[in-house]
Amino acid sequence: MSQAERDTEIRRQLVSALEGGQTHMSFAEATKGFPTAAINSRLSRVPYSFWHLVEHLRLTQRDMLDYMTSTAYAEPPFPEGYWPARSARATPAQWRRSVAQFQEDLKTLIALVGDTTRDLFAPVPNSAGQHTFYRCCLIIADHNAYHIGELGIGRQSAGIWPKGRKG
């Protein structure tokens, strides 16, 4: 396999990891047909709602995207910059915005991975040479898979999957 073919394959696999849907549920699947009445529901012994979880995914993915691409990056405070306030409740419009913005940022990230002029193994601007674009993408894929799995398990526990859903 040539170096160009290797690069193409690495990019293809990285996109696949970011999109989910092979060994992990995709974000689109986890949020599809989500009942509006349940967006602010919390499961037993879980300190956050379904919307909190979606908003956490959005905020964290956006932060990593900014970290990887902005020379003026400033890390948000933790945990406030990565989670909505525990008492925060979302409207259906806020839920839709959170879902749409997560998907838009994911598309941006995938486009960056597909940019063959980008060296996936070069350090990102804000890492002082410690973190590569590739590493950051793997962290995003891992973090998203974990919390998307929580969404799926939460929906199963709450009995809010659409009727007739397979899997």
C-alpha positions in Angstrom: 0.0 0.0 0.0 1.4 3.4 -1.0 1.7 6.3 1.5 -1.2 8.1 -0.4 -3.4 5.0 -0.1 -2.5 4.7 3.7 -3.4 8.4 4.2 -6.8 7.8 2.4 -7.5 4.8 4.5 -6.6 6.5 7.8 -8.9 9.4 6.9 -11.7 7.0 5.9 -11.4 5.1 9.2 -11.2 8.3 11.2 -14.4 9.6 9.6 -16.1 6.3 10.3 -15.1 6.5 14.0 -16.5 10.1 14.2 -19.8 9.2 12.4 -20.4 6.1 14.5 -22.9 3.5 13.3 -20.5 0.6 12.9 -19.6 -0.5 16.4 -21.2 2.4 18.1 -24.6 4.0 17.8 -24.6 7.2 15.8 -25.8 10.5 17.3 -28.5 10.7 14.6 -29.8 7.3 15.6 -29.7 8.1 19.3 -31.7 11.4 18.9 -34.0 10.3 16.1 -37.7 10.6 17.0 -36.8 11.7 20.5 -40.1 12.6 22.3 -40.2 16.3 23.1 -41.9 15.5 26.5 -38.8 13.6 27.6 -36.0 16.1 26.8 -35.8 17.4 30.4 -36.4 13.9 32.0 -33.8 12.5 34.3 -33.2 8.8 34.9 -33.1 7.5 38.4 -29.7 8.3 40.1 -28.5 10.4 37.1 -27.9 14.1 37.8 -28.6 15.3 34.3 -31.4 15.2 31.8 -31.4 14.0 28.2 -31.0 17.6 27.0 -28.0 18.1 29.4 -26.4 15.1 27.8 -26.9 16.3 24.3 -25.8 19.8 25.2 -22.7 18.4 26.9 -21.9 16.5 23.7 -22.3 19.7 21.7 -20.3 21.9 24.0 -17.4 19.4 24.3 -17.2 18.7 20.6 -17.3 22.4 19.8 -14.5 23.0 22.4 -12.3 20.4 20.8 -13.0 21.8 17.3 -12.0 25.2 18.5 -8.9 23.8 20.2 -7.8 22.1 17.0 -8.4 25.1 14.7 -8.3 28.4 16.5 -5.0 30.2 17.3 -7.0 32.3 19.8 -8.4 29.3 21.7 -9.3 29.8 25.3 -10.3 26.8 27.4 -13.7 27.1 29.0 -14.0 26.7 32.8 -14.6 23.2 34.0 -17.2 21.9 34.4 -19.4 25.0 33.7 -18.1 25.4 30.2 -18.9 21.8 29.3 -22.3 21.2 30.9 -25.4 23.3 31.2 -26.5 24.2 34.8 -28.1 21.3 36.6 -31.3 23.3 37.0 -31.4 24.3 33.3 -34.3 23.1 31.3 -34.6 23.2 27.5 -37.4 24.2 25.3 -38.1 22.0 22.2 -36.4 24.7 20.1 -33.3 24.6 22.3 -33.2 20.8 21.9 -33.4 21.1 18.2 -30.7 23.7 18.1 -28.4 21.6 20.3 -28.9 18.6 18.0 -28.5 20.6 14.8 -25.4 22.4 16.1 -23.8 19.1 17.2 -24.4 17.7 13.7 -23.1 20.8 12.0 -19.9 20.8 14.0 -19.5 17.1 13.2 -19.8 17.9 9.5 -17.1 20.6 9.9 -14.8 18.2 11.7 -15.3 15.5 9.0 -14.6 18.0 6.3 -11.3 18.9 8.1 -10.4 15.2 8.2 -11.1 15.0 4.5 -8.9 17.9 3.7 -5.9 16.1 2.2 -3.7 19.3 2.6 -4.1 18.9 6.4 -1.4 16.7 8.0 -3.3 14.6 10.5 -0.1 14.0 12.5 1.0 17.6 12.8 0.6 19.3 16.2 -2.6 21.4 16.6 -1.9 25.2 17.2 -2.7 25.2 20.9 -1.0 22.1 22.1 2.6 23.3 22.3 3.5 20.4 20.1 1.9 17.7 22.3 -1.4 16.9 20.5 -2.0 16.1 16.9 -5.2 16.6 14.9 -5.5 12.8 14.6 -5.3 12.4 18.4 -7.9 15.1 19.0 -10.3 13.4 16.5 -9.9 10.1 18.3 -10.7 11.8 21.6 -13.8 13.3 20.1 -14.9 10.0 18.7 -14.3 8.2 22.0 -16.1 10.9 24.1 -19.0 11.0 21.7 -19.4 7.2 21.6 -19.5 7.0 25.4 -22.2 9.6 25.8 -24.2 8.6 22.8 -24.3 5.1 24.4 -25.7 6.8 27.5 -28.4 8.3 25.4 -29.3 5.0 23.9 -29.3 3.2 27.3 -31.2 6.0 28.8 -33.9 5.8 26.1 -34.1 2.0 26.7 -34.4 2.4 30.4 -37.1 5.1 30.1 -39.0 3.2 27.4 -38.9 6.0 24.9 -37.6 4.4 21.7 -40.0 4.6 18.8 -42.4 1.6 18.6 -41.1 -1.0 16.2 -37.4 0.1 16.4 -35.1 -2.8 15.8 -31.8 -3.2 17.6 
